[in-house]
Amino acid sequence: MMTRFHRELRGDLGAFWQQHAQDELTKVKADLDGDKITIDEAGVAWNCIGRALMDDLLDAGDADDGHRQGRQRRHTGRT
């Protein structure tokens, strides 16, 4: 099933939402590279203020980069 985020990223909901999704993806990539996102034991990604991130957003970022290391490298054991 395709999520709303994937539909936005593909442009199905128009240029405005496509740009918004691309901007969000860029921010998440920067946070991953800056170690501002951590992964707990259950595989849930948390940002620096304690909010869980959407899996589809992280998966799109990993697939777009082609490096798929974000979740593995930042596993912290946070509970």
N, C-alpha and C positions, 0 to 999 in steps of 0.2 A: 504494500500500500504506500502510495506517495504522500508524504506529509505536506502541509501547507508551505513549510520552508522550502522544500524541494520544488514545489510548483512556483513559488516566488523566484527562486534561483533560475529556473528554466525560462521564466518570462511569461508563464501562463496567465498571470494576474496583471500584466501590464508592465510598462517600463519603470514606473515609479517603484513598484514593489520589487522588481528585479534588482534595481540599483540599491534599494534598502537591504535586501538579502546579501548582496555582494559587499556592502559596507560592513554589515554584521560579521560576515565571514572574515573580512580583513582584520577587524578588531580582535576576533578570537584567535586568529593566527598570530597576531602580535602578542597577545597575552600568553599563548602557548610558548612562543619563542622567548618571552620575558619571564617565564616560570611563574606567572601570576595565576595559573590554573593548576589545581592538584587533583589527583584521582584517588579515591578512597579504596578500601579493600573490596567493596562491592562493584567497583568499576564506575562509580558515579563521579563525574567531573564537577568540581567546585571552583568558583571564581574567588578572587581575593576578598570579597565581602560576604562570603558564605552562601551564595546562591548556586543551586544546581543548574548546570547547563544542559541544553537539549542534546540528546545523542545525535540527532540528524544533523545538527549544526557542526558538531565535532567530526562526524563521519564525512561530511561534505568537505571540510577543511583538510582532513587526512587524504581523501581521494584526490582533491584538487592539487595538493602539494606533491603527492606521490611518495611521501616519506613515512606515513603511518606510524611514526614513533611517538607521537604526542602522549597517548594514553600509557604506553609502556614506560617511557622515560620519567613520567611525572607521578608514578604511583607512590603515595606517601604513607599509606596505612592510616589515614585520617578516619576517625569514626564520627 
